[in-house]
Amino acid sequence: MKRILLNCAALLLTCPAYAAAPAGTGITKSPVREGLRQQQIKTGDIVVNTPVTGITTAQDTYDIFAPFDGRIEELQAEIFSFASPKTLLARMVSTEMAALLDSSSEESRKQTARRWQDVYSYKEIKPGTQGMVTNIYIQPGTRVNRGDRLFTIAKKVVIVGKNTEPLYSKLAPGMNAKVEHVRSPDEKYDTTLVNFVSLKGAPLIYRLWMEVLDLKDGIKIGQQYDGTLFVGKSENTMLVPRGHVIESDGRRFLITEIKSGLETAGEIEILGHSSMYLEPVLPAAEAKNGKDKKKL
């Protein structure tokens, strides 16, 4: 969270636009300073959220292959279903077992399976890690050879998107966002920001990568999800309008009222500052640009 810095070293003493070296004793008022309005730093809370939108993508995918020649007898998995290492995706039998089952009548198939189960048992297909089933390449009755691809599992689902309004605060990995399917608002998911880059030509808009934390049945790949990214919150903090802060060489300044001590014709001892400050008068072109930015 950006904090506004009250830079006493760059107060009325060092900024030639707002101060003039006195010819005699004391500090004389300049015409520029007379046009400035006095303001007070307020204390309050600030919360920063930004709307986001993006498309779900499968990340860290791996395939599950047939362990031997045979046939798929049962298919339990569905596309976009969540699976853990204990989830039964399918059952298959060897080519020999499939031949025995085919030679039996419908009534005796189960009996044949039980009789030969010690020799030709069903193979249960399960994933090695938890994830989402993103592709299914088989159906019940499909004959497969050893090494044929059966399923594709995504260990992660990441929403690749952007913020849809200008964002002035800094981003950081680990920020959380709640998103929902654009066509099915009841499908809600928690995500965490894992990476971001500023878009070229749009410094306040970022490309975002948000990993879905609560993988569960139903989240679809290649679909749009909208939500809100929580950037930060500060309570009982000092706040001033953005336009009252002066930026120079990447630094920020606020012209605050100073508490002075000893003085000479050329220098003043600064003991501190108060919560009062001078609102800067922006040149016409800069003021217009500020208004245009607010319309973004």
N, C-alpha and C positions, 0 to 999 in steps of 0.2 A: 504494500500500500504506500503510495507516494505521500510524503509529509511535507507541508509547506515550511520552508526554512525562513526564519527571521534573521537576516544577515545584518548585524549591527555595524560591521566593518564597512559596509557599502551604503551607509545611510547618507544624510545630507552632506557629509564631509567629503565624500569621494566621488559623487555623481555630479559632473559639471552641468548637467541639464537641470538640476534641481538646487544647486547651491552656487554661491559666488564668494570669492575671497573678499573679506571685508577690507575697506580702505581705512577705517578707523576702528573704534571699539565696537564689540557686539557683532551680530550678523544681520545684514540688511536683507529685506525681503526682495526677491526677484519677481519680475512680472509673471514668470512661469508658475512660481509657487503660489502666487495669489489666486491663480485660476484652479487650484486643486481643492478638492473637497475632503474634509476630514471624515474618516470612517473608523469603525471599531471592529476589532477581531472578535467574532462571536464564538461561542462554545456550543457544541452540539454533536450529534451523531451523523455518520455518513455510511451509506451502504451502496456498494457497487455491484450490480448485476448486468449481464449483457445477454440479449437474445441470440440464440445460435440455431443453425440449421445444418444438416449434413446427410450423407448417404452411408448406410451400413456396409461394411466390407469384412470379408473373412480374412483373418490373420493367423499366421503360424499353423497352416493346414498340413495335414498328413493323410496318407491313404492307408486303408486296411485291405490286405490282399488275401486271396484264397490260400489256405495252408496246404492244400493238396487237390488232386483231381476229384471232382465230385459233382454234387448237385445241391442247390439251395432248396431245403424242405420248408422252412418257415422264415418269414420276414416280419420282424417286430418293429423295426425303426420306421420313422416317418421323416420326411424332409423338414428341416429346421427344428427338429426335436433336440432337446438337451439330453446328453448322455454322460454317464460316469463310468469308471472302470467296472462297475457291477451291472451296468445296463446290458441286457441281452439284445443284440441287434438282429441276429439271425441264427438259424441252425442249419447245418449242412451235413451231408453224409458222403461217404466215399463213393466212387464209381461202382464198386462191387456191391455195396449195401444198396445203392439205388437200383441195381439190377435185380437183387433179391426182392426188394419191395415191389418192383414192377411185375415180377413173376407171380406175385401173390394176388389173390382176389381182394376186393375192397374190404370184405369182412375179415380176412385173415392178415391184413397189413400190420395191424397193431400187434397181433400175436407173433408175426414174423420178426417185427422190430424188437420185441422183448426177448425172443429166443436167441437172436443173434447180436444183442446189444453188447455182450462181453467181447465180441470179436469186431463187430462193426458198429461202433457207438456214434451217436450224434455229436457233432462238433459245435460248440457254442461260440459264436463270434461276438467278442466284446471289445470296446475301445481300450487303448492303453492309458489314456488320460481323459479327463472330463472335457467336454466341449460341445459344439453344435454340429449336428449332422447336416452338411451342406450339399452333399450329393449322394445319391443311391444309384448303383449301376446294375442292380439285379432285381429279379422278381421270384416268387416261389416257383420252383420247377426249372429255374435257369441252371443249365449245365456250365460248370466252370472248370478251368484248368488251374493248376497250381501257379500262383503269381498273378492271376487275374484280379483286377481292381474291383472291390466290393463296395466300399464306402469312402467318402472324404469327410474328415473331421476337422473343424476349425477350433483350435485351442482358445482363440480370442475373437471377439467381434469388436471392431473399431469403427466409430463414426467419423468419417472425414468430411469436414465442413468448414464453416466460417461464422464469425459474428456478423450480425446483420445491421448493427448500429455502431457508430464510431466509439472506440474504447480508448480512454485516456489513461487508465491505470495499467500498471505492468502486470503481465501474466506470469504464472509460475506452474510447473508441473505439480499435480496433486490437487488442483482446484476441482471442485465437483460440479456436475451439471445434471439436472433432471430433464429427461427427454421423453417424448411420446410420439407414437406413429402418427404421421400427418393425417391419415385417413381413419385411424382407430385410436382416438384419444385415451381409451381405457388401457392401451398397451403402453405402460410407463416403465422406464428403466433408469437406474442410477449409473452415471458414468464418471470417469475421472480423466482430467486432462493429462496426456502423456507427452505431447509435443505441440509446438506451434511455431509459425514463421510469419513475419509481416508480409503482406501482399505487395508486390511491386506497384508503385504508383498510388497506393492507398495505405499510408503508414498507420492508420488507426483501425484497419481491418486486417484480421489474421486468418491464416489457414490453420485449422485446428484438428488435432487427432485426439478423440475422446474414447477411451476403452470402456466397454460395457462391463459393469461390475457384477450384476446379478443375472448371469446367464440363466435362461429358463425357456421352456417350450414357447414357440410362437414368434420369437424375434426373427425377422426376415432379412435376408441379405439383398442388397441393392435397392432398399426402400428408403424413403425420406423420413427423417425424424427431426422434430423441432423441439426446442426447450430453452432453458435459462441456465447460464453459467454463473455461479456465485464467485465473484472475484475477491471481495473482502468487505470488512466492516470495522469501523472504529467508533468507539463511544467516548463522549465527553472530551472531544478533541477540538483544537483550534481550526476554524474554517474561515476562508475569505473567498470572494468571487474569483473565478479563474482570470477574468480580465483585469483584475487589480494587481496581478503578479507580473513583474518585469523579468523577461528572460534575456540573458546576454551570455554568449559563448558557452551555452549549455548549462548555465547556472541560473538560479532563480532568486529574485530579490523582492523585498517588501520594505517600503520606506516608512519605518515606524517612528513614532515620537520617542526622542531620546531623553534620558535623565543625565544631566551634565554635572561636571565638577569644576576643576580648575580650568581657567581659560587664559590664552594669550591672544595677541593680535592675529596669529596664524593657526592656532590649534585649540581644540576643546577636548577635555577629558570626558569620556563616555562612561557613565556608571551603570547604565542599563537602558531598558526601553519599556514603554507601556503598551497597552493593547490598542492604542490609537495609531492610525497610519494615514498616509495621504494617498488618495485615489489618483493614479496617473491619468494624464490627459493624452489619449492616443491620437496620433496623426490621423487625418481623415481616411487615408487609404487603408491603414491598419485597422481602424475601427470598422470599416466596411468589410474587410476580410473576416473579422471576428463574427460579424452578423451572418455572413455567408456560411461560416463553419457551423453555427448554431442550427442552420437549416438542414444540415446533412442528416 
